[in-house]
Amino acid sequence: MSEYDEEAPAALEAADFDAFFAEESTARPRQTLTLYGTTYTLPDALPLLFTLQAERMQRSDDPDDVRKMLATVFARDTLDDWAEHGMTDRQFGIVLIYAGANIKEPGSVSMEHAARLHDEQVREQGKAQAQNRAARRAKTKKRPSSGKRS
């Protein structure tokens, strides 16, 4: 027996992670949501590609990076579909907060709670930006002249 796993087989067998993960994912609940007449079933876990794209997006202005990130959770043309329906930045943020929380733990965050969380984040970002502006202005203010020329 292995010192790591008492249930390890005596003979070496190939580990079939495909079967293991497939069985494991069917046991986990999944949240659904409806938006603009389309019902989406969120994945049972946050896809690695979503996480990688989110990191990339922080350094990118390319809308294709957002499209790729959303496609891993929703569908291929989600961003364009939502934009065509007139989705606002606020609505987009709320949906992302709702989806992220409910992928991790289905039913953990309501739409109303996601909206409150979004609005709190926006307020905090606004405060941080105002503080940064004030700090920059304080640094660039010229000292009063003594009136003497050097």
Contact map, one row per residue, 1 for C-alpha under 8 A:
111011111100000000000000000000000000000000000000000000000000000000000000000000000000000000000000000000000000000000000000000000000000000000000000000000
111111010000000000000000000000000000000000000000000000000000000000000000000000000000000000000000000000000000000000000000000000000000000000000000000000
111111000000000000000000000000000000000000000000000000000000000000000000000000000000000000000000000000000000000000000000000000000000000000000000000000
011111000000000000000000000000000000000000000000000000000000000000000000000000000000000000000000000000000000000000000000000000000000000000000000000000
111111110000000000000000000000000000000000000000000000000000000000000000000000000000000000000000000000000000000000000000000000000000000000000000000000
111111110000000000000000000000000000000000000000000000000000000000000000000000000000000000000000000000000000000000000000000000000000000000000000000000
100011111000000000000000000000000000000000000000000000000000000000000000000000000000000000000000000000000000000000000000000000000000000000000000000000
110011111100000000000000000000000000000000000000000000000000000000000000000000000000000000000000000000000000000000000000000000000000000000000000000000
100000111111100000000000000000000000000000000000000000000000000000000000000000000000000000000000000000000000000000000000000000000000000000000000000000
100000011111000000000000000000000000000000000000000000000000000000000000000000000000000000000000000000000000000000000000000000000000000000000000000000
000000001111100000000000000000000000000000000000000000000000000000000000000000000000000000000000000000000000000000000000000000000000000000000000000000
000000001111110000000000000000000000000000000000000000000000000000000000000000000000000000000000000000000000000000000000000000000000000000000000000000
000000001011111000000000000000000000000000000000000000000000000000000000000000000000000000000000000000000000000000000000000000000000000000000000000000
000000000001111100000000000000000000000000000000000000000000000000000000000000000000000000000000000000000000000000000000000000000000000000000000000000
000000000000111110000000000000000000000000000000000000000000000000000000000000000000000000000000000000000000000000000000000000000000000000000000000000
000000000000011111110000000000000000000000000000000000000000000000000000000000000000000000000000000000000000000000000000000000000000000000000000000000
000000000000001111111000000000000000000000000000000000000000000000000000000000000000000000000000000000000000000000000000000000000000000000000000000000
000000000000000111111100000000000000000000000000000000000000000000000000000000000000000000000000000000000000000000000000000000000000000000000000000000
000000000000000111111110000000000000000000000000000000000000000000000000000000000000000000000000000000000000000000000000000000000000000000000000000000
000000000000000111111111000000000000000000000000000000000000000000000000000000000000000000000000000000000000000000000000000000000000000000000000000000
000000000000000011111111100000000000000000000000000000000000000000000000000000000000000000000000000000000000000000000000000000000000000000000000000000
000000000000000001111111110000000000000000000000000000000000000000000000000000000000000000000000000000000000000000000000000000000000000000000000000000
000000000000000000111111111000000000000000000000000000000000000000000000000000000000000000000000000000000000000000000000000000000000000000000000000000
000000000000000000011111111100000000000000000000000000000000000000000000000000000000000000000000000000000000000000000000000000000000000000000000000000
000000000000000000001111111100000000000000010000000000000000000000000000000000000000000000000000000000000000000000000000000000000000000000000000000000
000000000000000000000111111110000000000000000000000000000000000000000000000000000000000000000000000000000000000000000000000000000000000000000000000000
000000000000000000000011111110000000000000000000000000000000000000000000000000000000000000000000000000000000000000000000000000000000000000000000000000
000000000000000000000001111111000000000000010000000000000000000000000000000000000000000000000000000000000000000000000000000000000000000000000000000000
000000000000000000000000011111100000000000010000000000000000000000000000000000000000000000000000000000000100000000000000000000000000000000000000000000
000000000000000000000000000111110000000011110000000000000000000000000000000000000000000000000000000000100100000000000000000000000000000000000000000000
000000000000000000000000000011111000000011100000000000000000000000000000000000000000000000000000000001100110000000000000000000000000000000000000000000
000000000000000000000000000001111100001111000000000000000000000000000000000000000000000000000000000000000000000000000000000000000000000000000000000000
000000000000000000000000000000111110001111000000000000000000000000000000000000000000000000000000000000000000000000000000000000000000000000000000000000
000000000000000000000000000000011111111100000000000000000000000000000000000000000000000000000000000000000000000000000000000000000000000000000000000000
000000000000000000000000000000001111111100000000000000000000000000000000000000000000000000000000000000000000000000000000000000000000000000000000000000
000000000000000000000000000000000111110000000000000000000000000000000000000000000100100000000000000000000000000000000000000000000000000000000000000000
000000000000000000000000000000000111111000000000000000000000000000000000000000000000000000000000000000000000000000000000000000000000000000000000000000
000000000000000000000000000000000111111100000000000000000000000000000000000000000000000000000000000000000000000000000000000000000000000000000000000000
000000000000000000000000000000011110111110000000000000000000000000000000000000000000000000000000000000000000000000000000000000000000000000000000000000
000000000000000000000000000000011110011111000000000000000000000000000000010000000000000000000000000000000000000000000000000000000000000000000000000000
000000000000000000000000000001111000001111100000000000000000000000000000010000000000000000000000000000000000000000000000000000000000000000000000000000
000000000000000000000000000001111000000111110000000000000000000000000000110000000000000000000000001001100000000000000000000000000000000000000000000000
000000000000000000000000000001100000000011111110000000000000000000000000100000000000000000000000000000100000000000000000000000000000000000000000000000
000000000000000000000000100111000000000001111100000000000000000000000000000000000000000000000000000000110000000000000000000000000000000000000000000000
000000000000000000000000000000000000000000111110000000000000000000000000000000000000000000000000000000110000000000000000000000000000000000000000000000
000000000000000000000000000000000000000000111111011000000000000000000000100000000000000000000000000100110000000000000000000000000000000000000000000000
000000000000000000000000000000000000000000101111111000000000000000000001100000000000000000000000000000000000000000000000000000000000000000000000000000
000000000000000000000000000000000000000000000111111100000000000000000000000000000000000000000000000000000000000000000000000000000000000000000000000000
000000000000000000000000000000000000000000000011111110000000000000001001000000000000000000000000000000000000000000000000000000000000000000000000000000
000000000000000000000000000000000000000000000111111111000000000000001101100000000000000000000000000000000000000000000000000000000000000000000000000000
000000000000000000000000000000000000000000000111111111100000000000000000000000000000000000000000000000000000000000000000000000000000000000000000000000
000000000000000000000000000000000000000000000001111111110000000000000000000000000000000000000000000000000000000000000000000000000000000000000000000000
000000000000000000000000000000000000000000000000111111111000000011011000000000000000000000000000000000000000000000000000000000000000000000000000000000
000000000000000000000000000000000000000000000000011111111100000001001000000000000000000000000000000000000000000000000000000000000000000000000000000000
000000000000000000000000000000000000000000000000001111111110000000000000000000000000000000000000000000000000000000000000000000000000000000000000000000
000000000000000000000000000000000000000000000000000111111111000010000000000000000000000000000000000000000000000000000000000000000000000000000000000000
000000000000000000000000000000000000000000000000000011111111110011000000000000000000000000000000000000000000000000000000000000000000000000000000000000
000000000000000000000000000000000000000000000000000001111111000000000000000000000000000000000000000000000000000000000000000000000000000000000000000000
000000000000000000000000000000000000000000000000000000111111100000000000000000000000000000000000000000000000000000000000000000000000000000000000000000
000000000000000000000000000000000000000000000000000000011111110010000000000000000000000000000000000000000000000000000000000000000000000000000000000000
000000000000000000000000000000000000000000000000000000001011111000000000000000000000000000000000000000000000000000000000000000000000000000000000000000
000000000000000000000000000000000000000000000000000000001001111111000000000000000000000000000000000000000000000000000000000000000000000000000000000000
000000000000000000000000000000000000000000000000000000000000111111100000000000000000000000000000000000000000000000000000000000000000000000000000000000
000000000000000000000000000000000000000000000000000000000000011111110000000000000000000000000000000000000000000000000000000000000000000000000000000000
000000000000000000000000000000000000000000000000000010011001011111111000000000000000000000000000000000000000000000000000000000000000000000000000000000
000000000000000000000000000000000000000000000000000011001000011111111100000000100000000000000000000000000000000000000000000000000000000000000000000000
000000000000000000000000000000000000000000000000000000000000001111111110000111100000000000000000000000000000000000000000000000000000000000000000000000
000000000000000000000000000000000000000000000000000010000000000111111111000100000000000000000000000000000000000000000000000000000000000000000000000000
000000000000000000000000000000000000000000000000110011000000000011111111100000000000000000000000000000000000000000000000000000000000000000000000000000
000000000000000000000000000000000000000000000000010000000000000001111111111101100000000000000000000000000000000000000000000000000000000000000000000000
000000000000000000000000000000000000000000000000000000000000000000111111111111000000000000000000000000000000000000000000000000000000000000000000000000
000000000000000000000000000000000000000000000010110000000000000000011111111100000000000000000000000000000000000000000000000000000000000000000000000000
000000000000000000000000000000000000000001100110010000000000000000001111111000000000000000000000000000000000000000000000000000000000000000000000000000
000000000000000000000000000000000000000111000000000000000000000000000111111101000000000000000000000000000000000000000000000000000000000000000000000000
000000000000000000000000000000000000000000000000000000000000000000000111111111000000000000000000000000000000000000000000000000000000000000000000000000
000000000000000000000000000000000000000000000000000000000000000000110111011111000000000000000000000000000000000000000000000000000000000000000000000000
000000000000000000000000000000000000000000000000000000000000000000100010001111111000000000000000000000000000000000000000000000000000000000000000000000
000000000000000000000000000000000000000000000000000000000000000000100110011111111100000000000000000000000000000000000000000000000000000000000000000000
000000000000000000000000000000000000000000000000000000000000000001100100000011111110000000000000000000000000000000000000000000000000000000000000000000
000000000000000000000000000000000000000000000000000000000000000000000000000011111111000000000000000000000000000000000000000000000000000000000000000000
000000000000000000000000000000000000000000000000000000000000000000000000000011111111100000000000000000000000000000000000000000000000000000000000000000
000000000000000000000000000000000001000000000000000000000000000000000000000001111111111000000000000000000000000000000000000000000000000000000000000000
000000000000000000000000000000000000000000000000000000000000000000000000000000111111111100000000000000000000000000000000000000000000000000000000000000
000000000000000000000000000000000000000000000000000000000000000000000000000000011111111000000000000000000000000000000000000000000000000000000000000000
000000000000000000000000000000000001000000000000000000000000000000000000000000001111111000000000000000000000000000000000000000000000000000000000000000
000000000000000000000000000000000000000000000000000000000000000000000000000000000111111100000000000000000000000000000000000000000000000000000000000000
000000000000000000000000000000000000000000000000000000000000000000000000000000000111111110110000000000000000000000000000000000000000000000000000000000
000000000000000000000000000000000000000000000000000000000000000000000000000000000010011111110000000000000000000000000000000000000000000000000000000000
000000000000000000000000000000000000000000000000000000000000000000000000000000000000001111111000000000000000000000000000000000000000000000000000000000
000000000000000000000000000000000000000000000000000000000000000000000000000000000000000111111100000000000000000000000100000000000000000000000000000000
000000000000000000000000000000000000000000000000000000000000000000000000000000000000001111111110000000000000000000000000000000000000000000000000000000
000000000000000000000000000000000000000000000000000000000000000000000000000000000000001111111111000000000000000000000000000000000000000000000000000000
000000000000000000000000000000000000000000000000000000000000000000000000000000000000000011111111100000000000000000000100000000000000000000000000000000
000000000000000000000000000000000000000000000000000000000000000000000000000000000000000001111111110000000000001001101100000000000000000000000000000000
000000000000000000000000000000000000000000000000000000000000000000000000000000000000000000111111111000000000001001000000000000000000000000000000000000
000000000000000000000000000000000000000000000000000000000000000000000000000000000000000000011111111100000000000000000000000000000000000000000000000000
000000000000000000000000000000000000000000000000000000000000000000000000000000000000000000001111111110000000000001001100000000000000000000000000000000
000000000000000000000000000000000000000000000000000000000000000000000000000000000000000000000111111111000000111001000000000000000000000000000000000000
000000000000000000000000000000000000000001000000000000000000000000000000000000000000000000000011111111100000000000000000000000000000000000000000000000
000000000000000000000000000000000000000000000100000000000000000000000000000000000000000000000001111111110000000000000000000000000000000000000000000000
000000000000000000000000000000000000000000000000000000000000000000000000000000000000000000000000111111111101100000000000000000000000000000000000000000
000000000000000000000000000000100000000001000000000000000000000000000000000000000000000000000000011111111111100000000000000000000000000000000000000000
000000000000000000000000000001100000000001111100000000000000000000000000000000000000000000000000001111111100000000000000000000000000000000000000000000
000000000000000000000000000000000000000000011100000000000000000000000000000000000000000000000000000111111100000000000000000000000000000000000000000000
000000000000000000000000000000000000000000000000000000000000000000000000000000000000000000000000000011111111000000000000000000000000000000000000000000
000000000000000000000000000011100000000000000000000000000000000000000000000000000000000000000000000011111111100000000000000000000000000000000000000000
000000000000000000000000000000100000000000000000000000000000000000000000000000000000000000000000000001001111110000000000000000000000000000000000000000
000000000000000000000000000000000000000000000000000000000000000000000000000000000000000000000000000011001111110000000000000000000000000000000000000000
000000000000000000000000000000000000000000000000000000000000000000000000000000000000000000000000010011000111111011000000000000000000000000000000000000
000000000000000000000000000000000000000000000000000000000000000000000000000000000000000000000000010000000011111111000000000000000000000000000000000000
000000000000000000000000000000000000000000000000000000000000000000000000000000000000000000000110010000000000111111100000000000000000000000000000000000
000000000000000000000000000000000000000000000000000000000000000000000000000000000000000000000000000000000000011111110000000000000000000000000000000000
000000000000000000000000000000000000000000000000000000000000000000000000000000000000000000000000000000000000111111111000000000000000000000000000000000
000000000000000000000000000000000000000000000000000000000000000000000000000000000000000000000110110000000000111111111100000000000000000000000000000000
000000000000000000000000000000000000000000000000000000000000000000000000000000000000000000000100000000000000001111111110000000000000000000000000000000
000000000000000000000000000000000000000000000000000000000000000000000000000000000000000000000000000000000000000111111111000000000000000000000000000000
000000000000000000000000000000000000000000000000000000000000000000000000000000000000000000000100100000000000000011111111100000000000000000000000000000
000000000000000000000000000000000000000000000000000000000000000000000000000000000000000001001100100000000000000001111111110000000000000000000000000000
000000000000000000000000000000000000000000000000000000000000000000000000000000000000000000000000000000000000000000111111111000000000000000000000000000
000000000000000000000000000000000000000000000000000000000000000000000000000000000000000000000000000000000000000000011111111100000000000000000000000000
000000000000000000000000000000000000000000000000000000000000000000000000000000000000000000000000000000000000000000001111111110000000000000000000000000
000000000000000000000000000000000000000000000000000000000000000000000000000000000000000000000000000000000000000000000111111111000000000000000000000000
000000000000000000000000000000000000000000000000000000000000000000000000000000000000000000000000000000000000000000000011111111100000000000000000000000
000000000000000000000000000000000000000000000000000000000000000000000000000000000000000000000000000000000000000000000001111111110000000000000000000000
000000000000000000000000000000000000000000000000000000000000000000000000000000000000000000000000000000000000000000000000111111111000000000000000000000
000000000000000000000000000000000000000000000000000000000000000000000000000000000000000000000000000000000000000000000000011111111100000000000000000000
000000000000000000000000000000000000000000000000000000000000000000000000000000000000000000000000000000000000000000000000001111111110000000000000000000
000000000000000000000000000000000000000000000000000000000000000000000000000000000000000000000000000000000000000000000000000111111111000000000000000000
000000000000000000000000000000000000000000000000000000000000000000000000000000000000000000000000000000000000000000000000000011111111100000000000000000
000000000000000000000000000000000000000000000000000000000000000000000000000000000000000000000000000000000000000000000000000001111111110000000000000000
000000000000000000000000000000000000000000000000000000000000000000000000000000000000000000000000000000000000000000000000000000111111111000000000000000
000000000000000000000000000000000000000000000000000000000000000000000000000000000000000000000000000000000000000000000000000000011111111100000000000000
000000000000000000000000000000000000000000000000000000000000000000000000000000000000000000000000000000000000000000000000000000001111111110000000000000
000000000000000000000000000000000000000000000000000000000000000000000000000000000000000000000000000000000000000000000000000000000111111111000000000000
000000000000000000000000000000000000000000000000000000000000000000000000000000000000000000000000000000000000000000000000000000000011111111100000000000
000000000000000000000000000000000000000000000000000000000000000000000000000000000000000000000000000000000000000000000000000000000001111111110000000000
000000000000000000000000000000000000000000000000000000000000000000000000000000000000000000000000000000000000000000000000000000000000111111111000000000
000000000000000000000000000000000000000000000000000000000000000000000000000000000000000000000000000000000000000000000000000000000000011111111000000000
000000000000000000000000000000000000000000000000000000000000000000000000000000000000000000000000000000000000000000000000000000000000001111111000000000
000000000000000000000000000000000000000000000000000000000000000000000000000000000000000000000000000000000000000000000000000000000000000111111100000000
000000000000000000000000000000000000000000000000000000000000000000000000000000000000000000000000000000000000000000000000000000000000000011111110000000
000000000000000000000000000000000000000000000000000000000000000000000000000000000000000000000000000000000000000000000000000000000000000000011111000000
000000000000000000000000000000000000000000000000000000000000000000000000000000000000000000000000000000000000000000000000000000000000000000001111100000
000000000000000000000000000000000000000000000000000000000000000000000000000000000000000000000000000000000000000000000000000000000000000000000111110000
000000000000000000000000000000000000000000000000000000000000000000000000000000000000000000000000000000000000000000000000000000000000000000000011111100
000000000000000000000000000000000000000000000000000000000000000000000000000000000000000000000000000000000000000000000000000000000000000000000001111100
000000000000000000000000000000000000000000000000000000000000000000000000000000000000000000000000000000000000000000000000000000000000000000000000111110
000000000000000000000000000000000000000000000000000000000000000000000000000000000000000000000000000000000000000000000000000000000000000000000000111111
000000000000000000000000000000000000000000000000000000000000000000000000000000000000000000000000000000000000000000000000000000000000000000000000001111
000000000000000000000000000000000000000000000000000000000000000000000000000000000000000000000000000000000000000000000000000000000000000000000000000111
